[in-house]
């Protein structure tokens, strides 16, 4: 990087002559090129344009908030890439945790999965069908005793009713339900990774 280019970045990002962030208020703008770049990085990670727009907006906000921490040791685009990538990865982790919570199979959730409403978009209907197919596939891998407890819970049977139907104690029903949900959760996290 030559002296003229360095001076331009120093001025643009509010750096002193040693490349450190100045503490005074410096106008900081992300131009259209930088916004497109951040969006492209986000899109590469999340692979959905709507989600990429959300991630890019969060990344630009982070870049603006932390502009004083830019040390000038790298190109501004490198710094922006790191912010966009970190924001996208954080978004994906958050979404994976939300999906794991949805598939935790609390009473009634399994029964609702295959239902497709007329109001759903084709994409939503397809996503619901995929989740239902995924759950059914992994349910088949769970031992019969655990699976039966989950199936009865999905039909809104109480733990007392399940214990009577299967000839188990209520404590055993609770334990088997918990272990079955934990296996599904683990399978979900393994598949999402």
C-alpha positions in Angstrom: 0.0 0.0 0.0 1.6 3.3 -1.0 1.6 6.5 1.1 -1.1 8.2 -1.0 -3.5 5.3 -0.6 -2.7 5.0 3.1 -3.4 8.6 3.6 -6.8 8.2 1.9 -7.8 5.4 4.2 -6.5 7.2 7.3 -8.6 10.2 6.4 -11.7 8.1 5.5 -11.6 6.0 8.6 -10.5 8.7 11.0 -7.0 7.4 11.7 -4.1 9.4 13.1 -0.7 9.5 11.4 0.2 6.2 13.2 -2.8 4.3 11.9 -4.7 4.4 15.2 -8.3 5.4 15.5 -8.8 9.0 16.4 -11.2 9.5 19.3 -12.9 12.6 18.1 -16.2 12.3 16.2 -15.4 11.3 12.6 -18.1 11.1 9.9 -18.3 7.5 8.8 -20.2 6.4 5.8 -20.5 3.1 4.1 -20.8 3.8 0.4 -22.9 1.8 -2.0 -19.9 -0.3 -3.0 -19.2 -1.3 0.6 -22.9 -2.0 1.2 -23.0 -4.3 -1.9 -19.8 -6.0 -0.7 -21.2 -6.6 2.8 -24.5 -8.0 1.3 -22.5 -10.3 -1.0 -20.5 -11.7 2.0 -23.7 -12.2 4.0 -25.4 -13.9 1.0 -22.5 -16.3 0.7 -23.0 -17.4 4.3 -26.8 -17.5 4.7 -27.8 -18.3 1.1 -31.1 -16.5 1.3 -31.5 -13.0 0.0 -34.0 -11.8 2.7 -31.8 -13.2 5.5 -28.7 -11.7 3.8 -30.3 -8.3 3.8 -31.0 -8.6 7.5 -27.5 -9.8 8.2 -25.9 -7.1 6.0 -27.9 -4.4 7.8 -26.7 -5.8 11.2 -23.2 -5.9 9.9 -23.3 -2.3 8.7 -24.6 -1.2 12.0 -21.8 -3.1 13.8 -19.2 -1.5 11.5 -20.6 1.9 12.2 -20.7 1.3 16.0 -17.2 0.0 16.1 -15.6 2.2 13.5 -13.2 3.6 16.1 -11.7 0.1 16.6 -10.5 -0.1 13.0 -6.7 0.1 13.4 -5.8 0.4 9.8 -3.5 -2.6 9.9 -5.5 -4.1 7.0 -7.7 -2.9 4.1 -11.1 -1.6 5.2 -12.7 -4.3 3.1 -10.9 -7.0 5.1 -12.3 -5.4 8.3 -15.8 -5.2 6.8 -15.5 -8.8 5.6 -14.7 -10.0 9.1 -17.6 -8.1 10.6 -20.1 -9.4 7.9 -18.8 -13.0 8.3 -19.0 -12.9 12.1 -22.5 -11.4 11.9 -23.7 -14.1 9.4 -22.3 -16.9 11.5 -23.9 -15.5 14.6 -27.2 -15.4 12.7 -26.9 -19.0 11.6 -26.1 -20.1 15.1 -29.2 -18.2 16.4 -31.4 -19.7 13.7 -30.1 -23.3 14.5 -30.9 -22.8 18.2 -34.4 -21.6 17.3 -35.0 -24.6 15.1 -33.8 -26.9 17.8 -36.3 -25.4 20.2 -39.1 -25.8 17.7 -38.3 -29.5 17.3 -38.0 -30.0 21.0 -41.4 -31.8 20.7 -43.4 -30.3 23.5 -46.9 -31.6 23.6 -48.8 -31.1 20.3 -45.8 -29.9 18.2 -45.4 -33.2 16.3 -49.1 -33.3 15.5 -48.8 -29.8 14.0 -45.8 -30.4 11.8 -47.3 -32.0 8.8 -50.3 -29.7 8.6 -50.2 -27.3 5.7 -52.5 -24.4 5.7 -54.0 -22.8 2.6 -52.6 -19.5 3.7 -49.0 -20.9 3.7 -46.8 -19.9 0.8 -45.4 -22.8 -1.3 -42.0 -22.3 0.3 -43.4 -22.5 3.8 -45.5 -25.6 3.0 -42.4 -27.2 1.5 -40.3 -26.3 4.6 -43.0 -27.8 6.9 -43.1 -31.0 4.9 -39.3 -31.3 5.0 -39.3 -30.8 8.8 -42.1 -33.3 9.2 -40.2 -35.8 7.0 -37.0 -35.2 8.9 -38.8 -35.7 12.3 -40.5 -38.9 11.1 -37.2 -40.2 9.8 -35.4 -39.6 13.0 -38.3 -40.9 15.1 -37.9 -44.2 13.3 -34.3 -44.4 14.7 -35.4 -43.9 18.3 -36.1 -47.1 20.3 -39.7 -48.2 20.4 -40.3 -47.4 24.1 -39.1 -43.8 23.7 -40.8 -43.3 20.4 -44.2 -44.5 21.7 -44.0 -41.9 24.6 -43.4 -39.1 22.1 -46.2 -40.3 19.8 -48.7 -40.3 22.7 -47.5 -36.9 23.9 -48.0 -35.6 20.4 -51.6 -36.8 20.6 -52.0 -34.6 23.8 -52.1 -37.6 26.1 -51.1 -36.6 29.7 -48.1 -38.3 31.4 -50.6 -40.2 33.6 -52.5 -41.5 30.6 -49.3 -42.6 28.9 -48.1 -44.4 32.0 -51.4 -46.3 32.2 -51.4 -47.1 28.5 -47.8 -48.4 28.5 -47.8 -49.9 32.0 -45.0 -47.6 33.1 -44.6 -45.2 36.0 -45.1 -41.5 35.5 -41.4 -40.9 36.3 -40.4 -43.4 33.6 -42.6 -41.6 31.1 -41.0 -38.3 31.9 -37.5 -39.8 31.6 -38.2 -41.5 28.3 -39.9 -38.4 26.9 -36.9 -36.3 27.9 -34.4 -38.7 26.4 -36.3 -39.0 23.2 -36.4 -35.2 22.8 -32.7 -35.0 23.6 -31.9 -37.5 20.8 -34.0 -35.6 18.3 -32.3 -32.3 19.4 -28.8 -33.9 19.0 -29.8 -35.3 15.6 -31.0 -31.8 14.5 -27.8 -30.1 15.6 -25.7 -32.8 13.9 -27.7 -32.4 10.7 -27.5 -28.6 10.8 -23.7 -28.5 11.3 
